[in-house]
Amino acid sequence: MINRSDLVALDSRDPLAGRRDMFVLPEGVIYLDGNSLGPLPASVPARMEDALRRQWGRDLIRSWNVNGWIDLPARVGARIGRLVGAEDGSIISADSTSVNLYKLVCAALALNPGRSTILSDTGNFPTDLYVASGAAELMDKGVRLMVVPPEDVEASIDAETALVMLTHVDYRTGRLHDMASITARAHAAGALVLWDLAHSAGALPVDLAGCRVDLAVGCSYKYLNGGPGAPAWLYVAPRHQAAARSPLTGWLGHAAPFAFDLDFRPAEGVGRFICGTPNILSLVALDAALDAFDGVSMEQVRDKSIKLGDLFIALVDQRCGDLGFTLGAPRDGRSRGSQVSLRHPEGYAIMQALIAREVIGDFRAPDVLRFGFCPLYARYTDIWDLTEHLLQVMLTREWAQERFQRRAKVT
């Protein structure tokens, strides 16, 4: 039987325990929604104030040069690259995940012509499917989107597959795809692979170079803690950069942006996938947020992530086993990302009752309660306290209150 004193001892020995002080976490709040929006890193406000008062306020437009604004997409991209095993010069930070996905889907179809299928799965984030379907339709080359169950992906790759486009970690269940295996299978069939790492970057080790991934995208406001609307990022393997073309040929993707040529000439390398002017203030915040990963190995992060998730599953089994919950995530920690999902017919109301108790997770339709375990700030004792609150919400039927039944716009 697990008890809270065991977890106090685990927290005292946790090599990542000191990282919690690098975040602004309200007293009394158990925050388990960093898989949707990371908390505010403590270093961000001062960096933002400097960007506002000194860089923008005093240095004005000179900041593009004297404060290196123009280099922020590449500089931030390089810092993210360390976390996902990318080669030097293969990632830029810019635009949103959806915009970057559109760029890379179009680039992939142009790199691999004569094939008719973009292959994805039912666990993919819906916007990824919307973007891929729209890109295929607009390119008007007879390409279609085919969506199969996650377990059928590898068997569905064939000679007509132009692109395999998957989210590495399922946003609902936390199920983890085998990146190396699927990428190798796609390449053997002559297909390219595009991975969405929104729920992977900053949460678990990723080896884009080692797996010979072709293309990838990710957001920065989840495990990377870059703030709401933080710039996303995209990856293009070095071997594709000379031939890959962005469909959004904006001025900063030009080989010489300030020559103001009337004809577009793509920049060398991944920089050709920048489109418009970078969102400097958001990039400054993201750059500061990434400081929390300095000196941390992703293997350390992954080890604690698995332990936190395994602990929660064990405690739910131990204390809430007869309260109507089913596990909505893989039981094997090596097969899931840094989240655990439970399923319950009253999942929405239960989550609202927890949030009212300042235990913050989130809900995904139709019945999924999601709990993200971010190892840089989540504690083992948080998992005990989460389970205690969950138990009380269920035993008292607190969730049945009318106020917890009303659906908000954002769930």
Buried (B, 14 or more C-beta within 10 A) or exposed (E): EBEBEEBEEBEEEBEBBEBBEBBEBEEEBBBBBBBBBBBBBBBBEEBBEBBEEEBBEEBEEEBBEEBEBBEBBBBBBBBBBBBBBBBEBBBBBBBBBBBBBBBBBBBBBBBBEEBBBBBBBEBBBEEBBBBBBBBBEEBEBEBEBEBBEBEEBBEBBEEBBBBBBBBBBBBBBBBBBBBEEBBBBBBEBBBBBBBBBBBBBBBBBBBBBEBBBBBBBBBBBBBBBBBEEBBBBBBBBBEBBEEBBBBBBBBBBBEEBEEEEEEBEBBEBBBBBBBEBBBBBBBBBBBBBBBBBEEBEBEBBBBBBBBBBBBBBBBBEEBBEEBEBEBBBBEEBEBBBBBBBBBBEBBBBBBBBBBBBEBBBBBBEEBBBBBBBBBBBBBBBBBBBBBBBBBEBBEEEBBEEEEBEEEEEEE
